């Protein structure tokens, strides 16, 4: 069956279950962030990365690597976040500015991060338990490695974003 292009019944069931889980979880968590804290999931992702950076600053390309966003999406979103006071673009010696989390951005992430973590604990950690959570983490790492290998080897350049 491994050489067949189609998924078997059990494979299809597992894949669709994963897709449903991801879509429901992603949209549910995003609605909580938006309604309770006025942050989009994208805002949260950027603020988490900046707040975890040792200096609270990153280059836009580093944020792009961390988030897997394309350059244009990153640029537009950072502009919107800057207008809202969540981040600042700081001139530096390099060609492009550094992106820095502002005090307002830090306040936003500090306000929502505990509730976000509690929601993830309730919906994922407690639902799966320790053994299945470890297995999920291992499976996720293996799939991510397979994607990276595919991108480096057999993936067409226009798909991997190098054109």
Secondary structure as UniProt FT lines:
FT   TURN            2..3
FT   HELIX           9..37
FT   HELIX           41..52
FT   TURN            54..55
FT   STRAND          57..59
FT   HELIX           60..67
FT   HELIX           71..83
FT   TURN            84..85
FT   STRAND          87..90
FT   STRAND          98..101
FT   HELIX           103..120
FT   HELIX           121..125
FT   HELIX           126..152
FT   TURN            153..154
FT   HELIX           157..160
//
